[in-house]
């Protein structure tokens, strides 16, 4: 009897839920709310796909870092390996020349 009552309760809740979903289109702001929820769901799905791809990228980066370390160790005679890579030269910004101070007027 208790099991039948539980099924009856769930059936009634399901029916009520269907009624509410059916009436949502009659509520003034509900359509916009539903559209926003749908867009949010799609964006979350896209984000999940991108986040799942990060693990693969991290593994690739770790593998590449190991290869770079091995290559830098094996080419011990190279100046780049010892110095840590090519050095960048700093670009100096030219500043306009300062005007020379005017000479004091000659006394006559």
Secondary structure, DSSP 8 states (H G I E B T S, - for coil): -HHHHHHHHHHHHHHHHHHHHHHGGGSTTHHHHHHHHHHHHHHHHHHHHHHHHHHHHHHHHHHHHHHHHHHHHH-TTSHHHHHTS-----------------------
